[in-house]
């Protein structure tokens, strides 16, 4: 009985026998930090643009009831 238990626990899965471990190894090996940095920079620029437009709109005095004014604003963005 003792040999049966020890034989069951003597097997340690490796990356080649464990599909999850193999997938994790592949992801780590293929990770390219530069592409992540580029995406984050694009996101930051987009956030900056949104913030700038919000500030510009907050300083404008706009009649929100005028559909013509809203059309003009929409055309500028």
CNS distance restraints for C-alpha pairs under 8 A (distance, minus, plus):
assign (resid   1 and name CA) (resid   5 and name CA) 6.59 0.50 0.50
assign (resid   2 and name CA) (resid   6 and name CA) 6.30 0.50 0.50
assign (resid   3 and name CA) (resid   7 and name CA) 5.97 0.50 0.50
assign (resid   4 and name CA) (resid   8 and name CA) 6.33 0.50 0.50
assign (resid   5 and name CA) (resid   9 and name CA) 6.45 0.50 0.50
assign (resid   6 and name CA) (resid  10 and name CA) 5.93 0.50 0.50
assign (resid   7 and name CA) (resid  11 and name CA) 7.33 0.50 0.50
assign (resid  13 and name CA) (resid  17 and name CA) 5.83 0.50 0.50
assign (resid  13 and name CA) (resid  18 and name CA) 5.82 0.50 0.50
assign (resid  14 and name CA) (resid  18 and name CA) 5.80 0.50 0.50
assign (resid  14 and name CA) (resid  21 and name CA) 7.29 0.50 0.50
assign (resid  15 and name CA) (resid  19 and name CA) 6.87 0.50 0.50
assign (resid  15 and name CA) (resid  20 and name CA) 7.71 0.50 0.50
assign (resid  15 and name CA) (resid  21 and name CA) 4.82 0.50 0.50
assign (resid  15 and name CA) (resid  22 and name CA) 4.61 0.50 0.50
assign (resid  15 and name CA) (resid  25 and name CA) 7.51 0.50 0.50
assign (resid  16 and name CA) (resid  21 and name CA) 7.80 0.50 0.50
assign (resid  16 and name CA) (resid  22 and name CA) 6.14 0.50 0.50
assign (resid  17 and name CA) (resid  22 and name CA) 7.91 0.50 0.50
assign (resid  18 and name CA) (resid  22 and name CA) 6.24 0.50 0.50
assign (resid  19 and name CA) (resid  23 and name CA) 6.10 0.50 0.50
assign (resid  20 and name CA) (resid  24 and name CA) 6.17 0.50 0.50
assign (resid  21 and name CA) (resid  25 and name CA) 6.13 0.50 0.50
assign (resid  22 and name CA) (resid  26 and name CA) 6.19 0.50 0.50
assign (resid  23 and name CA) (resid  27 and name CA) 6.19 0.50 0.50
assign (resid  24 and name CA) (resid  28 and name CA) 6.20 0.50 0.50
assign (resid  25 and name CA) (resid  29 and name CA) 6.06 0.50 0.50
assign (resid  26 and name CA) (resid  30 and name CA) 6.08 0.50 0.50
assign (resid  27 and name CA) (resid  31 and name CA) 5.97 0.50 0.50
assign (resid  32 and name CA) (resid  36 and name CA) 7.10 0.50 0.50
assign (resid  33 and name CA) (resid  37 and name CA) 6.19 0.50 0.50
assign (resid  34 and name CA) (resid  38 and name CA) 6.13 0.50 0.50
assign (resid  35 and name CA) (resid  39 and name CA) 6.21 0.50 0.50
assign (resid  36 and name CA) (resid  40 and name CA) 6.16 0.50 0.50
assign (resid  37 and name CA) (resid  41 and name CA) 6.17 0.50 0.50
assign (resid  38 and name CA) (resid  42 and name CA) 6.28 0.50 0.50
assign (resid  39 and name CA) (resid  43 and name CA) 6.20 0.50 0.50
assign (resid  40 and name CA) (resid  44 and name CA) 6.10 0.50 0.50
assign (resid  41 and name CA) (resid  45 and name CA) 6.18 0.50 0.50
assign (resid  42 and name CA) (resid  46 and name CA) 6.19 0.50 0.50
assign (resid  43 and name CA) (resid  47 and name CA) 6.19 0.50 0.50
assign (resid  44 and name CA) (resid  48 and name CA) 6.14 0.50 0.50
assign (resid  45 and name CA) (resid  49 and name CA) 6.18 0.50 0.50
assign (resid  46 and name CA) (resid  50 and name CA) 6.29 0.50 0.50
assign (resid  47 and name CA) (resid  51 and name CA) 6.18 0.50 0.50
assign (resid  48 and name CA) (resid  52 and name CA) 6.13 0.50 0.50
assign (resid  49 and name CA) (resid  53 and name CA) 6.18 0.50 0.50
assign (resid  50 and name CA) (resid  54 and name CA) 6.10 0.50 0.50
assign (resid  51 and name CA) (resid  55 and name CA) 6.21 0.50 0.50
assign (resid  52 and name CA) (resid  56 and name CA) 6.18 0.50 0.50
assign (resid  53 and name CA) (resid  57 and name CA) 6.08 0.50 0.50
assign (resid  54 and name CA) (resid  58 and name CA) 6.08 0.50 0.50
assign (resid  55 and name CA) (resid  59 and name CA) 6.34 0.50 0.50
assign (resid  56 and name CA) (resid  60 and name CA) 6.45 0.50 0.50
assign (resid  57 and name CA) (resid  61 and name CA) 7.96 0.50 0.50
assign (resid  62 and name CA) (resid  69 and name CA) 7.34 0.50 0.50
assign (resid  63 and name CA) (resid  69 and name CA) 7.08 0.50 0.50
assign (resid  64 and name CA) (resid  69 and name CA) 7.44 0.50 0.50
assign (resid  64 and name CA) (resid  70 and name CA) 6.82 0.50 0.50
assign (resid  66 and name CA) (resid  70 and name CA) 6.51 0.50 0.50
assign (resid  67 and name CA) (resid  71 and name CA) 6.13 0.50 0.50
assign (resid  68 and name CA) (resid  72 and name CA) 6.32 0.50 0.50
assign (resid  69 and name CA) (resid  73 and name CA) 6.30 0.50 0.50
assign (resid  70 and name CA) (resid  74 and name CA) 6.08 0.50 0.50
assign (resid  71 and name CA) (resid  75 and name CA) 6.16 0.50 0.50
assign (resid  72 and name CA) (resid  76 and name CA) 6.46 0.50 0.50
assign (resid  73 and name CA) (resid  77 and name CA) 6.71 0.50 0.50
